[in-house]
Amino acid sequence: MENVGIEEVDDALPVPAPPNGRRYRPVGSSDRAVVQMTSMEPGSSSSAAINAAVTPQPPRNLKPGANLTIDPSMREGSPDDHAISGESQGDSKLELFGFDSLVNILGLKSMTGEQIQAPSSPMDGEDVAITIGRLKETGPKFGTMMGVFVPCLQNILGIIYYIRFTWIVGMAGVWQSLVLVSFCGACTFLTGISLSAIATNGAMKGGGPYYLIGRALGPEVGVSIGLCFFLGNAVAGSMYVLGAVETFLDAVPSAGLFQKSVTVVNNTLVNGTETAATSTISTPSLHDLQVYGVIVTILLCFIVFGGVKIINKVAPAFLIPVLFSLLCIYLGVFIAPRHNAPKGITGLSITTIRDNWGSEYQRTNNAGVPDPNGSIYWDFNALVGLFFPAVTGIMAGSNRSASLKDTQRSIPIGTLSATLTTTAMYLFSVLLFGALATREELLTDRLLTATVAWPAPAVIYIGIILSTLGAALQSLTGAPRLLAAIANDDILPVLHYFKVSEGSEPHAATLFTAFICICCVVIGNLDLITPTITMFFLLCYAGVNLSCFLLDLLDAPSWRPRWKFHHWSLSLVGALLCVVIMFLISWSFTVVSLALASLIYYYVSIKGKAGDWGDGFKSAYFQLALRSLRSLGANQVHPKNWYPIPLIFCRPWGKLPENVPCHPKLADFANCMKKKGRGMSIFVSIMDGDYHELAEDAKTACRQLDAYIDYKRCEGVAEIIVAPSMSDGFRSIVQTMGLGNLKPNIVVMRYPEIWRRENLTQIPSTFVSIINDCIIANKAVVIVKGLDEWPNEYQRQYGTIDLYWIVRDGGLMLLLSQLLLTKESFESCKIQVFCISEEDADAEELKADVKKFLYDLRMQAEVIVVTMKSWESHMESSSGAQQDDSHEAYTSAQRRIRTYLDEMKETAQRERQTLMEDGRQVVVNEQKVDKFLYTMLKLNSMILRYSRMAAVVLVSLPPPPLNHPSYFYMEYMDLLVENVPRMLIVRGYMRDVVTFFT
C-alpha cells in the first residue's frame, strides 16, 4: 500500500464584527489642523502665540472619555476665515501626518481647558499631567531641603541615638560599634544609591518606594513590599511616640499617673567581673506609657490632617531644637567632667577608650541593666536589630514624591546627604562616647547624653522629645500617603476605601495608620517593637536594591537614569546586606516577615487586578525568551525535546453563535495534547475581508478569543488573521506563524461533518487546499471527528483507545494516545494498536516487530494484526462476493461522484475546455476513484467491526489524490468516518517524535 498522509485544518468562520466597529479612513481635505500666530495677551499685536483650530473629534491618541474643552477664543471666526488667511500650506503639512498636533496634545497653547482625567488603575497607563491649554495646577511643591533632606534627617535622628546609643557602645565596645554603624550605614547608603538610580529614570507619582518597586518588579511584588513598608512606618510611629513619652516621664516623674516600676539589681557584670553592688532602676509605668502614648498619637494626627503644607511649617520647630540638643551634647562631651558629674564620666581619655575598645556582651534584665540572672543575652546580632532603626528613614523623602518640585534632583541629593550626614555623626559619636565614660556608666545610665549635655539635662530631654515627635510626625505623614498610593492603583479592591483624588489629603488612610500606631502603643514595649520595624524596613530596602539590580542588569532601552553613580554590583551587595542583616537580627522574625510578604503576594496574584507596568520581570522574561529562541536555532528538534505546538482553528465548519469566539470543545482537545497542561497552543481564526476595513474588528475578536482561552485555562495565544479567503489566510499562517523552532507543528481542526447537509459547496476545495498546504509546509494534521461529543475533564471514559496504524508517521499517533492517557478523562482506557496488512503478508512477523517496537518505546498496548484484501483481489472475486453492511454507503458515494463528474463534463463541453475545478485542471481516473472508495469502505468496516465501543479511534489520514476533484476527496473521507462517533484522523510530518534512547 502507498504511504498515505494528510493534513486538514478547521476552517474558522470569521468572528462577527461589532455593529459599530471602528473603521480607518484616509485623511480628507476637510480634516483641518490650522496653525495661526495670535497675540498672547488681549489687545497685543507684537507678541505671538500658537493657536490651533481643531476638528470636533477628540484627539485620537488621548484616552476615550477624557473631558476636553476648547477655549472660546478658539471658536472665533469661521473655518473659511482661516482658509483665507493664507496659511493653507501650513495646514496641509500637518494633515499629512494624520495625527493631532503636539500643540494640542501637550498643552503648549495659551488657552484654558479642563484637565484630562487621570487613569484610576495601571491598566489604563501612567498618569500624565497634561491639560489642554495650561499645565496642570497641583498643590504646593517642595525642594530638596524641605522636601527630602529635612524629613529624612528627622526620621533618622530618633530615640535610638539618645537613649540607646551610649548603651550600645558600652555593650559592643568601640571597635565593634564602629563596625556596627558602618555595616548598617553601608546598607542604607547602597539602598540610597539604588533608590536614586530608579527615581531618576522617569517621572514619579506618589508612593515612593512602592511606586519604584512596583514598576520595577511588578504589581504583586510592589504591593506586597509596599504594604509591609506601610506597616513598618506605622509601627515606627508608635516606637517614636513611646520614646518621647518615656523620656518625658523620666524628665518629669510627677507627671506619672501610675506608680513607677522599680527594678533592683543585686549583682552586675563590669569588665567581665561580677560586683556585689546593688542598683535600683526605676522605669515609667506601662499604663502611663499607654495613656500618654495614645494622647500624643491623637494630637499628631490632628497635625497630619492639616496636610503637607502645615507639616512642613511645623517641621523646623521640631528639627531646630534637635540640632541644638546635639550641639549641647558635643559641647558637654568636650568640657566633661563637670563639677557635679557622676564618677563614671572621665572626660575624653585615651585610657577610657582603651578600656572600652573591646566588647562586653552579657545578660541584662528587661530594663537593659547588666544582670547575670537576666532573661536577655546580648550579642552583636541582637545589637544590629536594636540599632538598625537608627539608620532607617531614608525613604521619608521618596514617600512624599508627589509633593516634590523635582523628584529626579531632590531624591538623590537629599537622601544621600541625609544618610552620609547621620552615618558620619554616628561614627564620630562612637569615638566620643567610648572615650567619655566607663563601661559601667555606659551600661547603667540610660540617659547619659542628658547627663553630660551642657548646660543642663533639660535641653536633651526637650531635644529627645522633639526629635522623636518629629520622627513620629514624618512616619504618620508618609505611611498614609503610601497606603493611598497603593489604593489609587486599584490593584486590591479591598483597599478602595483609602483611595483619594489628586491633591486631596488621605484622611481615611491617616485614621487607619493612627489605629495601627495606637495598637502598638498599647503594647508599650520598645524593645519588642524595634525588631519588627527593622524587618519591614529591610524588606523594602532589599526590594529597592533588587529592582535596581534587575533594571541595571537587563539594561533595557528605557533604562536611562540621570543618576550615573550606580552599578548592578552595588545593588546586589546592598540587597545581600539587607538579607544578611535580617537573619543576623532574628531568623524567626525574618521568616515571619517573609511569610507575611508572601501571603500578600499570593493574595494580590489571586484577588488583585492585573496590570502591566512594564516591570523588570517582563523584560527579563522577554530577554530570556529571546536567548532561548536563539539557542534553539532553526534546526530539527531532537525527538526527546519535541513538544506538540498545535495550531487550532477556533471557528470550525459548523456555524456558531456570533458571541462565541471558539468551539467550546476545541480548548478541551488542545489540553489533551499536552502533558500535565504544559505547552503552548495557538488559537487562530480567519476573517474574510479587507484588512483596512476589518483591522479594528480583528483586534476586538482577538481580545474576545484571548479571554476565552483564559476562561478555559488553556495555555495559549490568540491570533486573528484578515484575508480575502480562508485558503489565502491559512496559506499566510502556515508560512509565517511562529519563530524558529517555536513554530506550530500540528494543525488541529474539526472535521466538516455538515458540509453536505448545509450544502456548503466551498468546504471541499478549502478543506483539500488546507491539507495540501500542510503537506507542503511539513506540518502534522489532526482532524477531530465528533468534536461535539468530545469529553471534558469531568467525563471519565472507559474502554479502549484504538490506533489503526497504516503508515509511518514518526510515532505521532502513538504519542497522542499516550498523551490522552495522562488525562483524567482517558486514564482508565487501554490502548489497542491495529496493524493493517495485505493477505500475502506475514501477520505474525509483523505483530512481533510492532510489539518489540512498542516495548522499546516504553508503551503498553495490545497489538492486533488485521488482514485486508487488496483492490486487485477484490476485483477478481467481486462477481459473487457478498457485500457487507456498508455497501449502501459505498454505492451512494459512487452515485454522487458519477453525477458530479457528469456535471463537470457537461460544463467542460459547453465551455469547450478541459475538466476544471477552482481554476485548475483535474484528471479523473475512474478506476482509481473506485480504488479509493473501496479502501475507505474496508477501513470503515474494519473500524465498525473491532472498535465500535472504543472511547476514541485514531486512524492515518490519506493525502488528497493528485489532480482529483476536491468533491471526490470529501466523499472518500465521508465513507471513512461513516457511523464512527469519535475519531482522530492523524497525519505525521515524517519526523520522529518518539525515540528509543534515554
DAQUIVEN-V685557 format. One record per helix or strand. SS is the DSSP state (@ for helix, = for strand). FROM is the first residue (numbers start at 1). TO is the last residue. If there is no record, write none. Layout:
# DAQUIVEN-V685557
ss-><SS,SS>
from-><FROM,FROM>
to-><TO,TO>
This chain:
# DAQUIVEN-V685557
ss-><=,=,@,@,@,@,=,@,=,=,@,@,@,@,@,@,=,=,=,=,@,@,=,@,=,=,=,@,@,=,@,=,@,@,@,@,@,@,@,@,@,@,=,@,=,=,=,@,=,@,@,=,@,=,@,=,@,=,@,=,@,@,=,=,@,=,@,=>
from-><34,49,72,79,88,102,115,122,131,142,144,159,165,209,219,253,261,268,273,279,286,308,345,350,363,370,376,380,398,404,407,437,439,448,457,493,507,526,568,587,616,639,646,664,675,678,681,691,716,726,740,746,763,780,787,800,812,830,843,862,871,887,916,920,926,952,966,983>
to-><38,53,75,84,95,105,115,124,131,142,156,163,199,217,251,255,265,270,275,283,305,335,345,355,364,370,377,390,403,404,436,437,444,452,488,498,523,554,585,607,632,641,649,672,675,678,688,711,723,736,742,750,777,785,789,805,821,838,856,868,877,911,917,921,946,956,977,987>
